[in-house]
Amino acid sequence: MTGVPPPALTDECLERELEHLHQTRHDTFLHGSEDALAFHTSRMLELEDEYLRRNPDRVIDARRTRHGSRELAGQDA
């Protein structure tokens, strides 16, 4: 594995790394080799897991849940 271990990253660096990986995901998916996609996925999951570990009480936008989205659209949840 390459890169700084996620627990060693500052909060700012972790968020920057996640932002970069999310920005490059689509291009890697469409045009990356199988190895590149596997590495990208692995690194992304490591960083996302670390972010969630550090931020267990993050605010969840109701529109980003199936129930909340249906409720806002006036559909039966």
N, C-alpha and C positions, 0 to 999 in steps of 0.2 A: 504494500500500500504506500502511496506517496501522499505528500501533503502533511500539514500539521495535524496531529491528533485533535479531534474536535474538543475534548475537554480542556486542551491547552490554549484554545483560542479565546480572546477577549469577546465580550458580547458584541462589540462593534465589528470585530473581524468575522465572527460567526455569521452575523447578519449580512455582511458584505459578500462572504463566500456563498451563502445561500442565494442571494440575489443574482450573483454571477451564474451559478449553476442553473437557476430557473430560467435565466435569459438564454442560455445556450442549449437548453434541453431539446427544443424542437429541431434545431439544426443537427444536433448529435443523433437524434432519433432518425431523422430522414437520411443523413449522409455519412454518419459515423460507421466505422467497422463494428463488427460484433463485439470485439474486445473493448473498443472505445465506449460503446453503449453500456456494456456490463460494468466498466469502471465508473462511468458517469453515474449510473444507477446506484452503485454501491456507495460512492462518496456522497451522493445526494441524501441517501437514507441515513447514513452516519450523521451528517450535519443536521438533518431534520430531527432525528431522534434526540440529539444533544440540545437543540433549540427547545423541543417539547419538554425535556427533562428540566431545563432551566426556567421554563415559563409555564408551569402547570396551570396557572390561573389566568392565562391569557383570555382576553375578551373574545367571545365567539359571536360573530354577526349572525343573527337569526336568518338572514337571507341566504346564508351559506350552508344552511341545513335543509334537508328535504322537507321536513315538517314546516319550518319557517317560511320557505319559499312557497309551498302550497297554501299556507295560511294567508300570506300576503297576496296571492293570486285569487283568493276567495274560493279555493278548492277544498274539498274534504281532506283532512289530514289523515 
